[in-house]
Amino acid sequence: MEKSLVKKPFTCQLLIFLHLFLGIGALFGGSTLIMDPSGGLIKMPLTLLEHSPFTSFLIPAIILFVILGVTPLIISYALITKRPWKGADQINIFHEMHWSWAYSLYIGFALIIWITVQVYFINRVAFIHVFYIAIGLIIQAVTLFPSVQNYYRK
């Protein structure tokens, strides 16, 4: 049976949902902080940045918007369609896998790093940090499920 006709496993659908959830949330958070880099719009005090290299939320907001907002949405689309993209394949270190599968792992790492750096700079851990670290780990775990690997194998 041709791979494109194979039914998408539930685990693949879960992975797509996780990327959509992350991407939409990061677009909201990032765009809100881009519109108001003081954090006032979402009641986030600038004092959170006192141990960071930033004086406003603008640069972190742009990073959040692009890397954890736009990128997971592109990955979601690619996980759904399995469309080829030569540019994305160039930094796919898993040559036997579709590039969206590899990028799913990359985003899991990016999210874990993002939250770890955040916690380091603000010197405290809140529930939301634990929640998003868990999301990053779940994205990685689901990406590594055999059913997901088999579906996205070239």
N, CA, C and O of each residue as an XYZ file, in Angstrom:
616
protein
N       0.849     -1.185      0.000
C       0.000      0.000      0.000
C       0.890      1.243      0.000
O       1.869      1.301      0.745
N       0.565      2.219     -0.814
C       1.330      3.443     -0.898
C       1.242      4.201      0.422
O       0.182      4.275      1.042
N       2.405      4.775      0.849
C       2.455      5.449      2.154
C       1.461      6.591      2.280
O       0.915      6.800      3.364
N       1.206      7.331      1.219
C       0.291      8.470      1.303
C      -1.151      8.030      1.549
O      -1.978      8.831      1.986
N      -1.456      6.764      1.271
C      -2.806      6.260      1.485
C      -2.981      5.634      2.866
O      -4.090      5.262      3.250
N      -1.880      5.519      3.610
C      -1.926      4.948      4.951
C      -2.624      5.937      5.881
O      -2.342      7.135      5.862
N      -3.546      5.408      6.699
C      -4.276      6.260      7.638
C      -3.314      6.821      8.680
O      -2.441      6.116      9.187
N      -3.492      8.102      8.988
C      -2.637      8.770      9.963
C      -2.960      8.240     11.356
O      -4.105      8.339     11.796
N      -1.965      7.671     12.068
C      -2.220      7.148     13.413
C      -2.629      8.252     14.392
O      -2.317      9.426     14.191
N      -3.329      7.855     15.446
C      -3.749      8.800     16.484
C      -2.553      9.553     17.049
O      -2.655     10.745     17.336
N      -1.418      8.869     17.212
C      -0.237      9.524     17.780
C       0.243     10.673     16.889
O       0.740     11.679     17.396
N       0.101     10.535     15.582
C       0.456     11.624     14.661
C      -0.517     12.788     14.820
O      -0.114     13.951     14.793
N      -1.792     12.470     14.986
C      -2.793     13.517     15.200
C      -2.530     14.250     16.517
O      -2.695     15.467     16.597
N      -2.121     13.506     17.547
C      -1.771     14.116     18.833
C      -0.581     15.051     18.670
O      -0.576     16.149     19.226
N       0.418     14.630     17.918
C       1.600     15.459     17.682
C       1.222     16.753     16.963
O       1.710     17.828     17.311
N       0.364     16.646     15.975
C      -0.106     17.834     15.252
C      -0.831     18.770     16.210
O      -0.606     19.979     16.182
N      -1.698     18.224     17.055
C      -2.412     19.034     18.043
C      -1.434     19.752     18.973
O      -1.613     20.937     19.253
N      -0.413     19.058     19.451
C       0.560     19.672     20.368
C       1.270     20.850     19.705
O       1.489     21.882     20.340
N       1.628     20.699     18.435
C       2.281     21.800     17.718
C       1.316     22.965     17.494
O       1.707     24.127     17.611
N       0.070     22.660     17.175
C      -0.924     23.730     17.012
C      -1.138     24.468     18.328
O      -1.199     25.698     18.349
N      -1.252     23.727     19.421
C      -1.438     24.315     20.748
C      -0.271     25.243     21.090
O      -0.478     26.383     21.507
N       0.947     24.750     20.913
C       2.140     25.546     21.196
C       2.197     26.774     20.299
O       2.410     27.889     20.777
N       2.008     26.573     19.003
C       2.121     27.668     18.047
C       1.111     28.771     18.271
O       1.463     29.950     18.256
N      -0.138     28.403     18.477
C      -1.188     29.414     18.685
C      -0.940     30.178     19.983
O      -1.076     31.401     20.021
N      -0.579     29.465     21.039
C      -0.288     30.120     22.317
C       0.887     31.075     22.220
O       0.839     32.179     22.763
N       1.952     30.656     21.527
C       3.136     31.500     21.389
C       2.867     32.699     20.482
O       3.417     33.778     20.707
N       2.027     32.524     19.459
C       1.648     33.671     18.621
C       0.905     34.704     19.452
O       1.143     35.905     19.322
N       0.007     34.234     20.304
C      -0.750     35.149     21.162
C       0.185     35.872     22.133
O       0.172     37.100     22.217
N       0.990     35.109     22.858
C       1.900     35.717     23.836
C       2.916     36.626     23.181
O       3.161     37.736     23.654
N       3.508     36.161     22.094
C       4.506     36.961     21.395
C       3.934     38.234     20.811
O       4.530     39.301     20.950
N       2.779     38.139     20.154
C       2.187     39.339     19.537
C       1.738     40.340     20.592
O       1.846     41.549     20.386
N       1.242     39.853     21.708
C       0.823     40.755     22.786
C       2.022     41.525     23.328
O       1.933     42.730     23.567
N       3.136     40.836     23.521
C       4.333     41.509     24.035
C       5.015     42.369     22.972
O       5.701     43.331     23.318
N       4.846     42.053     21.705
C       5.366     42.920     20.642
C       4.568     44.221     20.620
O       5.135     45.303     20.464
N       3.239     44.108     20.778
C       2.392     45.309     20.793
C       2.677     46.180     22.011
O       2.600     47.406     21.928
N       3.005     45.557     23.141
C       3.309     46.298     24.366
C       4.521     45.668     25.048
O       4.367     44.840     25.946
N       5.737     46.060     24.621
C       6.951     45.460     25.174
C       7.167     45.711     26.667
O       8.073     45.135     27.268
N       6.346     46.561     27.259
C       6.458     46.782     28.709
C       5.819     45.640     29.486
O       6.053     45.493     30.685
N       5.010     44.828     28.805
C       4.322     43.725     29.466
C       3.024     44.133     30.131
O       2.308     43.283     30.661
N       2.707     45.416     30.114
C       1.514     45.934     30.790
C       0.213     45.343     30.291
O      -0.722     45.149     31.069
N       0.141     45.055     29.006
C      -1.079     44.511     28.410
C      -1.483     43.177     29.035
O      -2.670     42.881     29.169
N      -0.495     42.383     29.414
C      -0.803     41.097     30.046
C      -0.340     41.058     31.510
O      -0.169     39.992     32.100
N      -0.145     42.245     32.067
C       0.223     42.390     33.483
C       1.484     41.597     33.840
O       1.542     40.919     34.866
N       2.485     41.700     32.969
C       3.770     41.055     33.213
C       4.782     42.161     33.534
O       5.136     42.940     32.649
N       5.248     42.238     34.774
C       6.116     43.353     35.171
C       7.511     43.276     34.543
O       8.074     42.193     34.384
N       8.050     44.434     34.193
C       9.399     44.506     33.638
C      10.450     44.035     34.635
O      11.565     43.692     34.242
N      10.108     44.013     35.915
C      11.062     43.545     36.930
C      11.466     42.090     36.689
O      12.507     41.650     37.176
N      10.660     41.349     35.948
C      11.029     39.973     35.604
C      12.313     39.929     34.772
O      13.001     38.909     34.736
N      12.627     41.028     34.112
C      13.792     41.071     33.233
C      15.050     41.609     33.909
O      16.086     41.736     33.256
N      14.983     41.928     35.201
C      16.117     42.599     35.852
C      17.404     41.773     35.850
O      18.485     42.358     35.913
N      17.341     40.465     35.782
C      18.540     39.618     35.736
C      18.825     39.111     34.322
O      19.630     38.199     34.132
N      18.166     39.701     33.347
C      18.341     39.285     31.954
C      19.060     40.389     31.179
O      19.215     41.497     31.692
N      19.497     40.106     29.965
C      20.137     41.145     29.155
C      19.138     42.099     28.484
O      19.543     42.961     27.704
N      17.849     41.958     28.776
C      16.820     42.736     28.090
C      16.242     43.822     28.991
O      16.113     43.640     30.201
N      15.896     44.955     28.382
C      15.252     46.044     29.124
C      13.760     46.114     28.829
O      13.021     46.829     29.505
N      13.324     45.376     27.825
C      11.897     45.266     27.515
C      11.648     43.842     27.018
O      12.582     43.062     26.834
N      10.381     43.523     26.807
C      10.023     42.183     26.335
C      10.066     42.058     24.810
O       9.716     41.006     24.276
N      10.487     43.107     24.100
C      10.413     43.095     22.638
C      11.217     41.955     22.000
O      10.663     41.175     21.225
N      12.492     41.850     22.312
C      13.326     40.806     21.694
C      12.838     39.410     22.093
O      12.673     38.560     21.218
N      12.600     39.142     23.393
C      12.049     37.822     23.737
C      10.710     37.550     23.040
O      10.424     36.411     22.671
N       9.895     38.589     22.860
C       8.589     38.421     22.211
C       8.746     38.036     20.743
O       8.009     37.190     20.236
N       9.701     38.653     20.070
C       9.949     38.320     18.660
C      10.443     36.877     18.543
O      10.010     36.136     17.661
N      11.350     36.486     19.438
C      11.850     35.105     19.445
C      10.695     34.139     19.701
O      10.548     33.137     19.000
N       9.881     34.443     20.703
C       8.721     33.610     21.033
C       7.783     33.491     19.833
O       7.359     32.392     19.475
N       7.466     34.618     19.220
C       6.534     34.661     18.096
C       7.031     33.805     16.925
O       6.277     33.011     16.362
N       8.304     33.978     16.569
C       8.838     33.296     15.383
C       9.170     31.829     15.660
O       8.695     30.937     14.958
N       9.987     31.586     16.685
C      10.492     30.224     16.900
C       9.440     29.303     17.495
O       9.292     28.166     17.047
N       8.706     29.774     18.498
C       7.732     28.899     19.155
C       6.295     29.167     18.712
O       5.374     28.478     19.152
N       6.095     30.166     17.843
C       4.766     30.464     17.316
C       4.633     30.042     15.863
O       3.908     29.100     15.543
N       5.335     30.742     14.989
C       5.231     30.478     13.549
C       5.773     29.085     13.192
O       5.136     28.337     12.450
N       6.941     28.750     13.722
C       7.574     27.476     13.349
C       6.710     26.256     13.667
O       6.558     25.402     12.793
N       6.132     26.122     14.874
C       5.272     24.958     15.121
C       4.043     24.902     14.205
O       3.548     23.818     13.898
N       3.552     26.065     13.771
C       2.409     26.062     12.854
C       2.827     25.560     11.471
O       2.079     24.837     10.812
N       4.023     25.947     11.042
C       4.555     25.424      9.778
C       4.767     23.914      9.899
O       4.447     23.156      8.984
N       5.309     23.493     11.036
C       5.526     22.061     11.269
C       4.191     21.320     11.265
O       4.088     20.238     10.688
N       3.178     21.888     11.899
C       1.845     21.257     11.908
C       1.352     21.022     10.490
O       0.887     19.934     10.152
N       1.460     22.056      9.666
C       1.033     21.952      8.271
C       1.805     20.836      7.558
O       1.227     20.034      6.825
N       3.112     20.804      7.787
C       3.941     19.788      7.131
C       3.662     18.387      7.672
O       3.729     17.411      6.924
N       3.352     18.280      8.962
C       3.001     16.975      9.528
C       1.687     16.467      8.929
O       1.496     15.262      8.766
N       0.794     17.389      8.607
C      -0.487     17.016      7.997
C      -0.294     16.621      6.532
O      -0.815     15.599      6.086
N       0.455     17.432      5.789
C       0.553     17.254      4.334
C       1.742     16.416      3.873
O       1.706     15.825      2.794
N       2.793     16.364      4.687
C       4.051     15.691      4.334
C       4.662     16.279      3.059
O       5.284     15.568      2.269
N       4.475     17.580      2.875
C       5.022     18.246      1.689
C       6.546     18.318      1.777
O       7.097     18.583      2.846
N       7.215     18.085      0.669
C       8.675     18.215      0.663
C       9.091     19.691      0.704
O       8.370     20.558      0.210
N      10.236     19.962      1.285
C      10.788     21.317      1.310
C      12.303     21.172      1.363
O      12.871     20.829      2.400
N      12.945     21.436      0.236
C      14.395     21.261      0.126
C      15.150     22.066      1.169
O      16.092     21.565      1.784
N      14.741     23.305      1.370
C      15.417     24.163      2.340
C      15.387     23.582      3.741
O      16.395     23.595      4.448
N      14.238     23.075      4.140
C      14.102     22.481      5.473
C      14.870     21.173      5.558
O      15.411     20.834      6.611
N      14.921     20.443      4.460
C      15.633     19.161      4.451
C      17.139     19.337      4.630
O      17.823     18.409      5.061
N      17.657     20.513      4.304
C      19.099     20.738      4.402
C      19.603     20.678      5.843
O      20.764     20.338      6.073
N      18.752     21.001      6.816
C      19.195     20.877      8.214
C      18.448     19.761      8.943
O      18.366     19.743     10.171
N      17.913     18.844      8.167
C      17.306     17.636      8.725
C      18.419     16.606      8.901
O      18.914     16.053      7.919
N      18.812     16.348     10.141
C      19.906     15.405     10.380
C      19.438     13.951     10.329
O      20.256     13.032     10.381
N      18.135     13.744     10.229
C      17.562     12.400     10.141
C      17.111     12.170      8.695
O      15.927     12.289      8.382
N      18.047     11.845      7.834
C      17.801     11.798      6.389
C      16.740     10.793      5.963
O      16.145     10.943      4.897
N      16.496      9.780      6.772
C      15.487      8.776      6.415
C      14.074      9.205      6.827
O      13.099      8.508      6.547
N      13.976     10.365      7.500
C      12.686     10.847      7.998
C      12.261     12.113      7.253
O      13.098     12.867      6.757
N      10.948     12.333      7.184
C      10.428     13.581      6.623
C      10.928     14.731      7.490
O      11.036     14.590      8.708
N      11.230     15.856      6.874
C      11.804     16.975      7.612
C      10.919     17.439      8.764
O      11.441     17.886      9.786
N       9.601     17.348      8.631
C       8.709     17.813      9.703
C       8.872     16.977     10.971
O       8.692     17.483     12.079
N       9.210     15.706     10.808
C       9.455     14.841     11.966
C      10.682     15.343     12.729
O      10.650     15.466     13.953
N      11.759     15.630     12.001
C      12.989     16.130     12.628
C      12.737     17.471     13.312
O      13.202     17.704     14.428
N      12.001     18.347     12.637
C      11.724     19.665     13.204
C      10.837     19.567     14.437
O      10.890     20.433     15.311
N      10.033     18.534     14.513
C       9.226     18.305     15.703
C      10.143     18.082     16.908
O       9.910     18.631     17.985
N      11.181     17.276     16.715
C      12.168     17.088     17.785
C      12.872     18.399     18.104
O      13.062     18.739     19.272
N      13.259     19.136     17.063
C      13.954     20.407     17.267
C      13.107     21.364     18.106
O      13.620     22.022     19.011
N      11.814     21.439     17.804
C      10.932     22.350     18.543
C      10.778     21.901     19.991
O      10.703     22.735     20.893
N      10.729     20.594     20.220
C      10.691     20.100     21.600
C      11.903     20.589     22.380
O      11.774     21.062     23.509
N      13.089     20.472     21.769
C      14.313     20.974     22.406
C      14.255     22.492     22.580
O      14.615     23.010     23.638
N      13.805     23.200     21.554
C      13.735     24.663     21.620
C      12.840     25.118     22.767
O      13.178     26.059     23.485
N      11.707     24.457     22.941
C      10.785     24.823     24.014
C      11.417     24.569     25.381
O      11.307     25.406     26.277
N      12.071     23.434     25.546
C      12.719     23.120     26.824
C      13.828     24.132     27.120
O      13.959     24.593     28.254
N      14.616     24.473     26.116
C      15.679     25.471     26.292
C      15.082     26.832     26.619
O      15.563     27.519     27.519
N      14.034     27.229     25.892
C      13.369     28.515     26.115
C      12.904     28.651     27.566
O      13.156     29.669     28.209
N      12.233     27.635     28.072
C      11.705     27.687     29.437
C      12.845     27.652     30.452
O      12.793     28.358     31.459
N      13.864     26.846     30.204
C      15.010     26.769     31.116
C      15.710     28.119     31.226
O      16.052     28.549     32.328
N      15.925     28.785     30.104
C      16.555     30.111     30.105
C      15.659     31.114     30.829
O      16.148     31.946     31.594
N      14.366     31.038     30.593
C      13.414     31.922     31.285
C      13.523     31.769     32.798
O      13.634     32.757     33.524
N      13.491     30.537     33.263
C      13.573     30.252     34.697
C      14.905     30.756     35.257
O      14.951     31.305     36.357
N      15.973     30.569     34.506
C      17.291     31.047     34.933
C      17.275     32.565     35.132
O      17.753     33.062     36.152
N      16.732     33.295     34.168
C      16.746     34.754     34.242
C      15.788     35.324     35.282
O      16.099     36.339     35.907
N      14.650     34.706     35.478
C      13.703     35.285     36.445
C      13.872     34.710     37.851
O      13.233     35.172     38.796
N      14.725     33.709     37.983
C      15.051     33.130     39.296
C      13.850     32.584     40.049
O      13.807     32.649     41.277
N      12.884     32.053     39.335
C      11.750     31.393     39.986
C      11.072     30.461     38.993
O      11.191     30.606     37.776
N      10.357     29.498     39.565
C       9.620     28.542     38.740
C       8.143     28.689     39.050
O       7.730     28.634     40.208
N       7.355     28.877     38.008
C       5.899     28.966     38.154
C       5.282     27.738     37.483
O       5.953     27.020     36.741
N       4.023     27.512     37.748
C       3.324     26.368     37.160
C       3.446     26.361     35.638
O       3.624     25.305     35.032
N       3.350     27.533     35.026
C       3.394     27.604     33.562
C       4.718     27.080     33.012
O       4.755     26.517     31.918
N       5.809     27.263     33.767
C       7.105     26.738     33.332
C       7.103     25.210     33.339
O       7.556     24.570     32.390
N       6.591     24.645     34.417
C       6.504     23.187     34.519
C       5.604     22.646     33.404
O       5.916     21.634     32.777
N       4.487     23.333     33.167
C       3.541     22.920     32.129
C       4.214     22.881     30.757
O       4.075     21.903     30.022
N       4.949     23.954     30.411
C       5.553     24.000     29.078
C       6.797     23.122     28.945
O       7.101     22.653     27.849
N       7.516     22.893     30.039
C       8.597     21.892     29.994
C       7.972     20.530     29.688
O       8.493     19.765     28.877
N       6.846     20.240     30.350
C       6.142     18.973     30.104
C       5.680     18.887     28.650
O       5.797     17.829     28.032
N       5.159     19.979     28.096
C       4.733     19.987     26.686
C       5.932     19.683     25.781
O       5.816     18.894     24.843
N       7.076     20.304     26.057
C       8.281     20.035     25.267
C       8.696     18.577     25.328
O       9.046     17.980     24.310
N       8.655     18.003     26.528
C       9.008     16.588     26.691
C       7.987     15.678     26.007
O       8.351     14.666     25.407
N       6.716     16.044     26.101
C       5.665     15.242     25.453
C       5.809     15.307     23.931
O       5.648     14.294     23.250
N       6.113     16.495     23.395
C       6.340     16.618     21.947
C       7.473     15.683     21.527
O       7.363     14.983     20.520
N       8.552     15.672     22.292
C       9.674     14.793     21.948
C       9.291     13.322     22.069
O       9.616     12.517     21.196
N       8.602     12.974     23.149
C       8.211     11.574     23.358
C       7.278     11.087     22.252
O       7.472     10.003     21.702
N       6.261     11.895     21.926
C       5.306     11.486     20.886
C       6.008     11.396     19.529
O       5.722     10.496     18.739
N       6.920     12.323     19.263
C       7.687     12.277     18.014
C       8.459     10.964     17.897
O       8.628     10.430     16.801
N       8.922     10.454     19.025
C       9.726      9.226     19.026
C       8.907      7.939     19.083
O       9.471      6.849     18.995
N       7.579      8.049     19.230
C       6.747      6.839     19.219
C       6.972      6.098     17.901
O       7.059      6.730     16.849
N       7.068      4.766     17.944
C       7.269      3.991     16.712
C       6.215      4.263     15.633
O       6.549      4.318     14.449
N       4.958      4.433     16.025
C       3.908      4.681     15.022
C       4.129      6.011     14.305
O       3.841      6.131     13.114
N       4.638      7.004     15.024
C       4.928      8.312     14.417
C       6.153      8.185     13.516
O       6.154      8.686     12.391
N       7.183      7.524     14.002
C       8.391      7.334     13.182
C       8.072      6.584     11.890
O       8.544      6.961     10.818
N       7.284      5.537     11.992
C       6.930      4.760     10.795
C       6.138      5.593      9.800
O       6.343      5.473      8.592
N       5.237      6.434     10.291
C       4.398      7.236      9.405
C       5.221      8.287      8.646
O       4.947      8.574      7.480
N       6.227      8.855      9.314
C       7.007      9.930      8.692
C       8.325      9.457      8.077
O       9.132     10.268      7.622
N       8.535      8.143      8.067
C       9.737      7.601      7.413
C       9.588      7.778      5.902
O       8.515      7.541      5.347
N      10.662      8.193      5.244
C      10.628      8.409      3.785
C      10.536      7.089      3.046
O      10.497      7.072      1.816
